[in-house]
Amino acid sequence: MSLKIGDRVTVIDEDLNGVIRDISAGVVSIETEDGFRLSYGISEVVLQRVLTPDVFAGENINQIIRDKEFVKSHKSIRVKPKERNLPTMEVDLHIEQITTRYQHLSNFDILNMQLDTAKHKLEFALKKRIQKIVFIHGVGDGVLKSELEYLFRRYSNVSYYPADYQKYGQGATEVYVKQKATP
């Protein structure tokens, strides 16, 4: 991909667009639409393509519109009894799923970020009255798993146990939130 100063680009994995202001040593400096200057690796940005009417050249526009307007009948989806008991919320605590900028973090910082995410998601589930949550923590050395168990023990209305082995293997814990009756 050949980028040049003045090109409009979009940052991969972030909701940012901007104009290239400087390119040096594999680093692109962009100015966002809000006027901020940010630097990214060349592999972290993609060139924005401008859609012009000639994109559909050679296509029959009327046929495309008819195809889009054709309404397909939707079949009802039957929920299997086994699927009724599946958790309503999954939280993947792998660091790649939490942030894209984790290469410079220490193991301690990564663990704290994972625990903060778990705590926020658990608080969210309590607030929204979600009964089942699966925390996907992976196998590893078991440090995150034991820290999660310590976190879950601090809540009196929470019980936890290993998640479905067929679906998650040994790397997940299912949390059940006991709902209090509302008057």
N, C-alpha and C positions, 0 to 999 in steps of 0.2 A: 504494500500500500504506500503510495507516495503522497505524503502530506506536505503542504506548504503554508507559509504564513498567509493568513487571511481566510483559510478554509474554515467552514463551519463543521464542528465535530460534536459528537455525543460521547459521554463517558460511559464505558461498560460498567454494569452493576451499580450505577448511581443515576439519579434523575437529574443530570446536569448536561446542559448544552453550552456551547461557547464558540468563540472565534480564536484560532491559533494566533498568538502574538510573538512566540519565539520557539525555535526548535534547536536543541543542542545536546549532543551526546546521548541520544536515545530518550531524552526527556522533552515533553511538549508542554509549553506554558500557554494556558488558555485564559481568556477573559470571559467570565460567565455573563449571562444576560443581566445580572444584578451588578456587574462592574467589579467583581472579585477576580483576582489573578490566582490561579491554581496550577500546580504542576502534576503531570501524570506521565507514566511511561508510554511510549508510542503504542505498545500492545494494549493499553488500557483505554484507547479512544478509537472511534470509528468515524469515518467521513459521513456527513449527512448527505443523503441524496435528495435532490429536489424533484418532486413528481411533476412532470409536464404532460400536456395532452398527448404527446407522441408516445407515451408509455403504452397506450392501448392501440397504437397503430396496427392495422391489419386485423383487429378484432371487431366483431360485429357488436357494437355497443347495445343495440336493442336486444340481442340474444342474451347478453350478460345481464341486462336489467330483468328480462323475463325469468332467467334462472334464479336471480336473487329474490324475486317476488313470489316464486313458487313456494307454497307452504307445504312442508312435509308433515304428515300426520305423526304425532309422537306416540310411541308405545309406552304404556305404563310400565314402570320398572318394579318388579317384584322383589321385595327385600327378603332374603333368606333368613330363617330363624337364627342361624349362627351369626349373621351380620348385625342382628338387632342389638347384640351385647357388645359390639365393638366400641372402643372408646370414641368419644365425640371430639377429642382434641389430642393431637400429637405435637410434642415439642422435641425437635432434634437439637441436642446440645453440642453436636460436633462444632468446633470453632469455625469451620468453613461456612457453616450455616448461619452463624451469628454475625460475623463480620468478614469483610474481604481483606482487611488490613491487620493481619495477625502475625505476619512474619517477624516483626520486631518485638513482639510481646514475649515475656518470660513465661515459664510454666505456671508460676504463681498468678500472674496477671490473667492468663487464659482461664485458669480454674476459677478465679474470682468473677470473671466475666460470665462464665457458664453458670455459676451459682446465682449471680444476680439475675440472669435471664430466667432460670428456673423459679426463683422466688417471685419475680414479677408475673410470670405465667400462672403460677399457683394462686397468687393474690387475685389475678384476673378471673381465674376459674371460680374462686370463692365468691367474688363479687357478682359474677354472671350466673351463678348457681349451676355450673357445669359439674356433673358428677364424676366422670371418668377422664383422666388425663394419662397419656403415656409419655414418659420422659425417656428419650432415646439417648443413652450416654455412651454406648460402646462398651467393649470389654476392657481393653487396656490393662493397667495395673490395679484398677479398682478404686483409685483415689476419689474420682468424681462420684462413683456409686456410693461409697461410704459417706461422703460429704452430703450427698442428696438424702440419704437415710437419716443423717443427723438433722438436716433441715426439716424433713417430714415429721420427725418425732416431736418437734416443737409445736405442732398443730394438734390440738386435742380431737378435732373432728375429721382427721385424715388417717386413712389406713393405706398401706402400700404393700405390694407383693410383686414378684417377677411377672413381667408381661408375657403374653402368648409366645411360647417358644417357637412355634412353627412360623410365626410372622416376623418376630424380632430377634430370635436367638437368645443369647444370654445378655445382650447389651441393652436391655430396656427394663424400666420399672413402671408398673401401672399404679396409679394413685386413685383411690376412691374417696370422694368427699361425702361425708355423712351430712345429709341436708336436715336442717332443723325445721320443724313444722312451724308455719306462720299462722298466727291467730286470726 
